[in-house]
Amino acid sequence: NDFILPGGPMQVVGGAAVVPSVRKAVEIGRKRGALIIW
């Protein structure tokens, strides 16, 4: 949240735009048995 929330201490402008792509990639990875580490 620090990277995407407005006013977050490490906010990356436009960072929220990548969230849907990351979610989709994680979903595909999990279906294929990939280990997801955050």
N, CA and C atoms as a LAMMPS dump frame, in Angstrom:
ITEM: TIMESTEP
0
ITEM: NUMBER OF ATOMS
114
ITEM: BOX BOUNDS ff ff ff
-5.0000000000000000e+02 5.0000000000000000e+02
-5.0000000000000000e+02 5.0000000000000000e+02
-5.0000000000000000e+02 5.0000000000000000e+02
ITEM: ATOMS id mol type element x y z
1 1 1 N 0.806 -1.186 0
2 1 2 C 0 0 0
3 1 3 C 0.854 1.256 0
4 2 1 N 2.013 1.195 0.611
5 2 2 C 2.875 2.374 0.646
6 2 3 C 3.273 2.837 -0.747
7 3 1 N 3.257 1.931 -1.72
8 3 2 C 3.676 2.278 -3.072
9 3 3 C 2.539 2.82 -3.936
10 4 1 N 1.288 2.453 -3.638
11 4 2 C 0.202 2.838 -4.547
12 4 3 C -0.835 3.776 -3.954
13 5 1 N -0.935 3.857 -2.646
14 5 2 C -1.937 4.741 -2.062
15 5 3 C -1.5 6.193 -2.169
16 6 1 N -2.419 7.08 -2.571
17 6 2 C -2.075 8.502 -2.628
18 6 3 C -1.587 8.991 -1.267
19 7 1 N -0.464 9.638 -1.26
20 7 2 C 0.113 10.131 -0.021
21 7 3 C 0.928 9.103 0.729
22 8 1 N 1.026 7.888 0.189
23 8 2 C 1.829 6.848 0.832
24 8 3 C 3.29 7.275 0.893
25 9 1 N 4.031 6.806 1.892
26 9 2 C 5.414 7.256 2.059
27 9 3 C 6.343 6.892 0.901
28 10 1 N 5.996 5.898 0.111
29 10 2 C 6.837 5.508 -1.031
30 10 3 C 6.004 5.469 -2.307
31 11 1 N 5.049 6.372 -2.415
32 11 2 C 4.117 6.372 -3.539
33 11 3 C 4.84 6.442 -4.876
34 12 1 N 4.425 5.563 -5.782
35 12 2 C 4.906 5.568 -7.159
36 12 3 C 3.736 6.041 -8.015
37 13 1 N 3.894 7.204 -8.638
38 13 2 C 2.821 7.741 -9.461
39 13 3 C 2.517 6.755 -10.587
40 14 1 N 1.268 6.38 -10.723
41 14 2 C 0.859 5.415 -11.737
42 14 3 C 1.026 3.969 -11.299
43 15 1 N 1.501 3.755 -10.097
44 15 2 C 1.737 2.396 -9.621
45 15 3 C 0.485 1.537 -9.566
46 16 1 N -0.636 2.151 -9.256
47 16 2 C -1.888 1.397 -9.167
48 16 3 C -2.297 0.816 -10.516
49 17 1 N -1.809 1.398 -11.589
50 17 2 C -2.187 0.934 -12.927
51 17 3 C -1.693 -0.48 -13.222
52 18 1 N -0.644 -0.925 -12.546
53 18 2 C -0.096 -2.259 -12.815
54 18 3 C -0.776 -3.356 -11.995
55 19 1 N -1.575 -2.97 -11.007
56 19 2 C -2.185 -3.95 -10.107
57 19 3 C -3.002 -5.008 -10.852
58 20 1 N -3.873 -4.65 -11.789
59 20 2 C -4.632 -5.694 -12.488
60 20 3 C -3.737 -6.7 -13.22
61 21 1 N -2.671 -6.234 -13.828
62 21 2 C -1.759 -7.144 -14.532
63 21 3 C -1.045 -8.067 -13.557
64 22 1 N -0.645 -7.539 -12.423
65 22 2 C 0.031 -8.355 -11.409
66 22 3 C -0.926 -9.405 -10.86
67 23 1 N -2.153 -9.008 -10.591
68 23 2 C -3.143 -9.96 -10.073
69 23 3 C -3.377 -11.097 -11.056
70 24 1 N -3.473 -10.761 -12.331
71 24 2 C -3.687 -11.79 -13.352
72 24 3 C -2.487 -12.726 -13.432
73 25 1 N -1.283 -12.168 -13.402
74 25 2 C -0.075 -12.99 -13.466
75 25 3 C 0.013 -13.926 -12.263
76 26 1 N -0.336 -13.426 -11.086
77 26 2 C -0.31 -14.252 -9.874
78 26 3 C -1.347 -15.366 -9.973
79 27 1 N -2.524 -15.039 -10.459
80 27 2 C -3.574 -16.051 -10.62
81 27 3 C -3.114 -17.171 -11.553
82 28 1 N -2.522 -16.809 -12.667
83 28 2 C -2.019 -17.808 -13.62
84 28 3 C -0.913 -18.639 -12.979
85 29 1 N 0 -17.972 -12.3
86 29 2 C 1.09 -18.68 -11.639
87 29 3 C 0.59 -19.679 -10.613
88 30 1 N -0.368 -19.279 -9.818
89 30 2 C -0.924 -20.18 -8.8
90 30 3 C -1.601 -21.386 -9.437
91 31 1 N -2.331 -21.158 -10.529
92 31 2 C -2.979 -22.274 -11.227
93 31 3 C -1.953 -23.267 -11.754
94 32 1 N -0.771 -22.774 -12.079
95 32 2 C 0.293 -23.634 -12.609
96 32 3 C 1.207 -24.177 -11.518
97 33 1 N 0.902 -23.859 -10.267
98 33 2 C 1.665 -24.394 -9.151
99 33 3 C 2.91 -23.611 -8.791
100 34 1 N 3.017 -22.381 -9.274
101 34 2 C 4.194 -21.566 -8.965
102 34 3 C 4.145 -21.094 -7.517
103 35 1 N 5.308 -20.975 -6.92
104 35 2 C 5.424 -20.433 -5.577
105 35 3 C 5.427 -18.91 -5.693
106 36 1 N 4.473 -18.255 -5.053
107 36 2 C 4.362 -16.801 -5.092
108 36 3 C 4.885 -16.253 -3.77
109 37 1 N 5.887 -15.422 -3.842
110 37 2 C 6.48 -14.82 -2.644
111 37 3 C 6.367 -13.307 -2.774
112 38 1 N 5.801 -12.679 -1.787
113 38 2 C 5.652 -11.221 -1.805
114 38 3 C 6.737 -10.583 -1.004
